[in-house]
């Protein structure tokens, strides 16, 4: 565990704020929110790949659509089959 992780743990601070960790929230199989990402790498109807601070996140499915995105978050809809952290 890094010193930043230990500090966040000891002070009961949210790790997403302290470390810039990615947050992926999935609602059922049709909706996902990705927060704290850095860049969009690939975008097709079957795959959305984003770079985060520590890893890449891949969302696999069909009819995938980025409904909106800002510099901090994005909303994805479609038939989500799999989420991978690479």
C-alpha positions as CSV (number, residue, x, y, z in Angstrom):
1,X,0.0,0.0,0.0
2,X,1.4,3.4,-1.0
3,X,1.7,6.2,1.6
4,X,-1.2,8.0,-0.1
5,X,-3.4,5.0,0.3
6,X,-2.4,4.6,3.9
7,X,-3.0,8.3,4.6
8,X,-6.5,8.1,3.0
9,X,-7.3,5.0,5.0
10,X,-6.1,6.4,8.3
11,X,-8.0,9.7,7.8
12,X,-11.1,8.0,6.4
13,X,-10.9,10.0,3.2
14,X,-12.5,8.8,-0.1
15,X,-9.8,7.1,-2.1
16,X,-11.2,8.5,-5.4
17,X,-10.5,12.0,-4.2
18,X,-7.1,11.3,-2.6
19,X,-5.8,9.0,-5.4
20,X,-7.8,10.0,-8.4
21,X,-9.1,6.4,-8.6
22,X,-11.5,5.5,-11.4
23,X,-15.1,4.9,-10.3
24,X,-17.3,2.7,-12.6
25,X,-21.0,2.6,-11.6
26,X,-23.1,0.1,-13.5
27,X,-26.9,0.1,-13.4
28,X,-28.3,-3.3,-14.6
29,X,-27.0,-4.2,-18.0
30,X,-27.9,-1.0,-19.8
31,X,-26.1,1.9,-18.2
32,X,-22.6,2.7,-16.9
33,X,-21.0,5.8,-15.5
34,X,-17.2,6.2,-15.6
35,X,-15.7,8.9,-13.4
36,X,-12.1,10.1,-13.0
37,X,-10.9,9.0,-16.4
38,X,-8.1,10.7,-18.4
39,X,-8.9,10.0,-22.0
40,X,-11.0,8.1,-24.5
41,X,-8.9,5.6,-26.4
42,X,-11.4,3.6,-28.5
43,X,-15.1,4.0,-29.2
44,X,-17.2,1.6,-31.2
45,X,-20.6,0.1,-30.7
46,X,-19.0,-3.1,-29.3
47,X,-16.1,-1.6,-27.2
48,X,-15.4,1.6,-25.3
49,X,-11.9,1.8,-23.9
50,X,-10.8,4.6,-21.6
51,X,-7.4,5.4,-20.0
52,X,-7.5,6.1,-16.2
53,X,-4.7,7.2,-14.0
54,X,-3.7,3.6,-13.1
55,X,-5.2,1.3,-15.8
56,X,-7.4,1.0,-18.8
57,X,-11.1,0.2,-18.5
58,X,-12.8,-1.7,-21.3
59,X,-16.6,-1.9,-21.6
60,X,-17.7,-4.6,-24.0
61,X,-21.2,-5.0,-25.3
62,X,-23.5,-4.1,-28.2
63,X,-25.2,-0.9,-29.3
64,X,-22.9,1.0,-26.9
65,X,-23.3,4.8,-27.0
66,X,-21.7,7.5,-25.0
67,X,-24.7,9.7,-24.1
68,X,-22.5,12.5,-22.7
69,X,-19.0,13.1,-21.4
70,X,-17.2,15.8,-19.6
71,X,-13.6,16.1,-18.5
72,X,-14.5,14.2,-15.3
73,X,-17.2,11.6,-16.2
74,X,-19.1,9.9,-19.0
75,X,-22.4,8.0,-19.3
76,X,-22.6,4.9,-21.5
77,X,-25.8,3.1,-22.5
78,X,-26.4,-0.1,-24.5
79,X,-26.2,-3.8,-23.8
80,X,-23.2,-4.1,-21.4
81,X,-21.7,-7.6,-21.3
82,X,-18.4,-7.2,-19.6
83,X,-16.2,-4.6,-17.9
84,X,-12.4,-5.2,-17.8
85,X,-9.6,-3.5,-16.0
86,X,-6.4,-3.9,-17.9
